[in-house]
Amino acid sequence: MKLRYLGTGAAEGIPAVFCNCALCREAQRLGGKNIRTRSQAVINDDLLIDFPPDSYLHKLSYGLDLTAFRYLLVTHKHMDHFFPQEFSCRGGYFSHDMVHEDLEIFCAMETRELFDRVCGWEINEERSSHLIWHILHPFEAVTAGPYRITPLPASHMHEGNEPFMFHIRDEEGKSVLYLHDSGYYSDEVWEYFRRAAEEEGPVSLVSIDATDGRTETCRSGHMGFSEAFRAKEKMESLGVVGSQTVCVFNHFSHNGQYLHDEMVRTAEPCHVVIAYDGMALEL
């Protein structure tokens, strides 16, 4: 299994789109791994996680063929994770010689309803027929081609279980816990981790929300480094994270007040990798 982080920033990106704080100015001056577009990842060559407004930039930056993807997992309806207007240009006279006309989209009902409100009216029946929707429910595993995916309720918003994290497994026994956007996990999620460890052993990779960086008081629905380290330690105690598990912190905000190299120095002693735009991992 291959995983690539296309975007590793929070909603505003780094440098933030309308910000002139000291960190944003320095990130823009330094460039490189300090530049963070909105959150998106890809597994192998056929599964996308989230579709932010920077998806077109990611296509250009990484040479992606967005028509080659068969499956799209959407964590939740916030615009930095799902920008449905882009789909008004998928299919018909907008798109020629597509590798796959059909795209299977896995999301919560509220995310599907957002799509219908925002751009459903722009897409005719023929193009709409090639978007195949699967409505997810907490802890109910689904199959997407070679992947078995379990949606886990994130601690992110107050609309019930609308925001999801994902446990993704392939046919070769590789597995990823993609845990964005979420604050510290609920008791039900911890119990799921415990049972998953008993049944399947440690995961291959865990990707943990560390949006708020060095901030001591985290915003609702995200974690800073201190909480993310605590979550990692508890996952180790449950056995869902083992000695061979790749542990990654991801989804960073300028409000976290960390440049990339500072995050690396802080995380390295705890055997945590800091994600950056374009980072590719072979599991």
C-alpha positions as CSV (number, residue, x, y, z in Angstrom):
1,M,0.0,0.0,0.0
2,K,1.2,3.5,-0.9
3,L,0.0,6.7,0.8
4,R,0.8,10.2,-0.4
5,Y,-0.2,13.4,1.3
6,L,-1.2,16.0,-1.3
7,G,-2.2,18.7,1.1
8,T,-1.4,18.9,4.8
9,G,-2.9,22.2,6.0
10,A,-6.0,23.2,7.8
11,A,-8.9,25.2,6.3
12,E,-6.9,28.5,5.8
13,G,-3.7,26.8,4.5
14,I,-0.1,28.0,5.4
15,P,0.5,30.8,4.7
16,A,-3.2,31.4,5.5
17,V,-5.1,32.9,2.6
18,F,-5.8,36.3,4.3
19,C,-3.2,36.4,7.0
20,N,0.0,38.4,7.7
21,C,1.0,37.0,11.0
22,A,4.7,36.4,11.7
23,L,4.4,32.6,11.0
24,C,2.6,33.1,7.7
25,R,5.1,35.7,6.6
26,E,8.1,33.4,7.5
27,A,6.5,30.3,5.9
28,Q,6.0,32.2,2.7
29,R,9.6,33.5,2.8
30,L,11.1,30.0,3.5
31,G,8.8,28.1,1.2
32,G,9.4,24.4,0.7
33,K,7.8,22.2,3.3
34,N,6.4,25.2,5.2
35,I,3.8,25.7,2.4
36,R,0.7,23.7,3.2
37,T,-2.4,23.4,0.9
38,R,-5.7,22.1,2.1
39,S,-6.0,18.5,3.3
40,Q,-6.0,15.7,0.8
41,A,-4.4,12.2,0.5
42,V,-4.3,9.4,-2.0
43,I,-3.9,5.7,-1.4
44,N,-2.3,3.7,-4.2
45,D,-3.5,5.1,-7.5
46,D,-7.3,4.6,-7.1
47,L,-8.5,6.0,-3.8
48,L,-8.7,9.7,-2.9
49,I,-9.4,11.0,0.7
50,D,-11.2,14.3,0.6
51,F,-11.7,16.8,-2.3
52,P,-10.7,20.3,-1.1
53,P,-10.6,23.5,-3.2
54,D,-6.9,22.8,-3.8
55,S,-7.6,19.5,-5.7
56,Y,-6.9,21.2,-9.1
57,L,-3.6,22.6,-7.8
58,H,-2.7,19.1,-6.6
59,K,-3.5,17.7,-10.1
60,L,-1.0,20.2,-11.5
61,S,1.6,19.8,-8.8
62,Y,1.8,16.1,-8.7
63,G,0.8,15.1,-12.3
64,L,-2.4,13.4,-11.2
65,D,-5.1,12.1,-13.5
66,L,-8.2,12.7,-11.4
67,T,-10.2,10.6,-13.8
68,A,-8.1,7.5,-12.8
69,F,-9.5,7.4,-9.3
70,R,-12.3,4.9,-8.6
71,Y,-13.1,5.8,-5.0
72,L,-13.4,9.0,-3.0
73,L,-13.7,9.0,0.8
74,V,-15.0,12.3,2.3
75,T,-14.3,12.9,5.9
76,H,-16.9,15.7,6.3
77,K,-18.6,18.6,4.7
78,H,-16.3,21.5,5.7
79,M,-15.1,23.2,2.6
80,D,-11.4,22.4,3.1
81,H,-12.3,18.7,2.9
82,F,-15.1,18.8,0.3
83,F,-15.5,21.4,-2.4
84,P,-18.4,20.0,-4.4
85,Q,-18.6,22.8,-7.0
86,E,-15.6,21.2,-8.8
87,F,-17.8,18.3,-9.8
88,S,-19.9,20.5,-12.0
89,C,-17.0,20.2,-14.5
90,R,-16.8,16.4,-14.4
91,G,-18.1,14.6,-17.4
92,G,-20.1,15.7,-20.5
93,Y,-18.4,18.3,-22.7
94,F,-16.2,19.4,-19.8
95,S,-14.2,16.1,-19.7
96,H,-13.0,14.0,-22.6
97,D,-11.1,10.7,-22.6
98,M,-11.7,10.0,-19.0
99,V,-10.0,6.8,-17.6
100,H,-13.1,6.0,-15.5
101,E,-16.4,7.7,-16.1
102,D,-17.8,6.4,-12.8
103,L,-16.6,7.7,-9.4
104,E,-17.8,6.0,-6.2
105,I,-18.2,8.5,-3.4
106,F,-18.3,7.4,0.3
107,C,-19.6,10.0,2.8
108,A,-22.2,10.9,5.3
109,M,-25.8,11.8,4.3
110,E,-25.2,15.5,5.3
111,T,-22.2,15.6,2.9
112,R,-24.4,14.2,0.0
113,E,-27.1,16.7,0.9
114,L,-24.5,19.6,0.7
115,F,-23.5,18.4,-2.8
116,D,-27.2,18.5,-3.9
117,R,-27.7,22.0,-2.6
118,V,-24.5,23.5,-3.9
119,C,-24.1,22.0,-7.3
120,G,-26.7,19.3,-8.0
121,W,-28.6,21.8,-10.1
122,E,-25.6,22.3,-12.4
123,I,-25.1,18.6,-13.2
124,N,-27.5,17.0,-15.7
125,E,-28.9,13.5,-15.3
126,E,-26.3,11.8,-17.5
127,R,-23.3,13.2,-15.7
128,S,-24.9,12.7,-12.3
129,S,-25.4,9.0,-13.1
130,H,-21.6,8.5,-13.1
131,L,-21.3,9.7,-9.4
132,I,-22.2,6.6,-7.4
133,W,-23.0,7.5,-3.8
134,H,-22.5,5.3,-0.7
135,I,-23.9,6.7,2.5
136,L,-21.7,5.8,5.5
137,H,-22.8,5.0,9.1
138,P,-20.5,4.9,12.2
139,F,-18.6,1.6,12.7
140,E,-20.4,-0.1,9.7
141,A,-17.6,-1.4,7.3
142,V,-18.0,-1.0,3.6
143,T,-16.1,-2.4,0.6
144,A,-14.6,-0.2,-2.1
145,G,-12.9,-2.5,-4.6
146,P,-9.9,-4.0,-2.8
147,Y,-10.4,-1.9,0.3
148,R,-12.4,-2.6,3.4
149,I,-13.3,0.8,5.1
150,T,-14.7,1.4,8.5
151,P,-16.0,4.9,9.2
152,L,-15.4,6.1,12.8
153,P,-17.2,9.1,14.3
154,A,-14.8,12.0,14.8
155,S,-15.0,14.4,17.7
156,H,-15.3,17.4,15.4
157,M,-18.7,19.0,15.2
158,H,-22.1,18.9,17.0
159,E,-24.2,17.4,14.2
160,G,-24.0,13.8,15.6
161,N,-21.8,11.4,13.7
162,E,-21.5,13.4,10.4
163,P,-17.7,13.8,10.5
164,F,-15.8,10.6,10.0
165,M,-12.3,9.2,10.4
166,F,-11.4,6.0,8.5
167,H,-9.8,2.6,9.1
168,I,-8.7,1.5,5.7
169,R,-7.5,-2.1,5.0
170,D,-6.3,-3.6,1.7
171,E,-6.3,-7.3,0.5
172,E,-2.6,-7.7,1.5
173,G,-3.2,-7.0,5.2
174,K,-1.9,-3.4,5.1
175,S,-4.0,-0.9,7.1
176,V,-4.3,2.9,7.8
177,L,-6.0,4.8,10.5
178,Y,-6.7,8.2,9.0
179,L,-7.8,10.3,12.0
180,H,-8.7,13.8,10.7
181,D,-10.4,16.1,11.6
182,S,-10.9,15.1,15.3
183,G,-10.2,16.1,18.8
184,Y,-9.5,13.4,21.4
185,Y,-11.5,10.3,20.6
186,S,-14.7,9.1,22.2
187,D,-15.0,6.0,24.4
188,E,-16.7,4.1,21.6
189,V,-13.8,4.8,19.2
190,W,-11.2,3.7,21.8
191,E,-13.2,0.5,22.3
192,Y,-13.1,0.0,18.5
193,F,-9.3,0.5,18.5
194,R,-9.0,-2.1,21.3
195,R,-11.0,-4.7,19.4
196,A,-9.3,-4.0,16.1
197,A,-5.9,-4.6,17.8
198,E,-7.1,-7.9,19.3
199,E,-8.5,-9.1,16.0
200,E,-6.0,-7.7,13.5
201,G,-2.9,-6.5,15.4
202,P,-1.2,-3.1,14.9
203,V,-2.0,-1.0,11.9
204,S,0.6,-0.1,9.3
205,L,0.2,3.7,9.6
206,V,-1.7,6.1,11.8
207,S,-2.3,9.7,10.8
208,I,-3.2,11.9,13.7
209,D,-4.7,15.4,13.7
210,A,-2.2,17.9,15.2
211,T,-3.8,21.0,13.9
212,D,-3.2,23.3,16.9
213,G,0.6,22.6,17.2
214,R,2.1,24.0,20.4
215,T,-1.2,25.6,21.5
216,E,-2.1,24.5,25.0
217,T,-5.9,25.2,24.6
218,C,-7.0,23.5,21.5
219,R,-10.0,24.5,19.4
220,S,-13.1,22.2,19.5
221,G,-12.6,19.3,17.1
222,H,-8.8,19.4,16.7
223,M,-5.7,18.4,18.7
224,G,-2.4,20.0,19.4
225,F,0.8,18.2,19.8
226,S,0.3,17.4,23.5
227,E,-3.0,15.7,22.9
228,A,-1.8,14.0,19.8
229,F,1.2,12.5,21.7
230,R,-1.2,11.4,24.4
231,A,-3.5,9.7,21.8
232,K,-0.5,7.9,20.3
233,E,0.6,6.6,23.6
234,K,-2.8,5.3,24.4
235,M,-3.0,3.6,21.0
236,E,0.3,2.0,21.8
237,S,-1.0,0.7,25.1
238,L,-4.0,-0.9,23.3
239,G,-1.8,-2.5,20.7
240,V,-3.4,-0.8,17.7
241,V,0.0,1.0,17.2
242,G,3.0,-1.2,17.3
243,S,6.8,-1.0,16.9
244,Q,6.5,-1.2,13.1
245,T,3.6,1.3,12.8
246,V,4.4,4.6,11.0
247,C,3.0,7.4,13.1
248,V,2.3,10.7,11.3
249,F,1.1,14.1,12.5
250,N,-0.9,16.0,9.9
251,H,-3.3,18.8,9.2
252,F,-1.6,21.9,10.5
253,S,-2.8,25.5,11.1
254,H,-0.7,28.7,11.3
255,N,-2.3,29.2,14.7
256,G,-0.2,26.2,15.9
257,Q,2.8,28.5,15.7
258,Y,5.1,25.8,14.3
259,L,7.3,25.9,11.2
260,H,8.1,22.5,9.6
261,D,11.6,22.1,11.0
262,E,10.4,23.0,14.5
263,M,7.7,20.3,14.3
264,V,10.3,17.8,13.2
265,R,12.6,18.5,16.1
266,T,9.6,18.3,18.6
267,A,8.2,15.0,17.1
268,E,11.4,13.1,16.3
269,P,12.2,11.9,19.8
270,C,8.7,10.4,20.0
271,H,9.2,8.6,16.7
272,V,6.6,10.7,14.9
273,V,6.8,11.7,11.2
274,I,5.6,15.2,10.3
275,A,3.6,15.2,7.1
276,Y,4.3,17.7,4.3
277,D,2.7,18.4,1.0
278,G,3.8,15.7,-1.5
279,M,5.2,13.3,1.1
280,A,4.9,9.7,-0.1
281,L,5.1,6.6,2.1
282,E,5.4,2.9,1.1
283,L,3.8,0.6,3.7
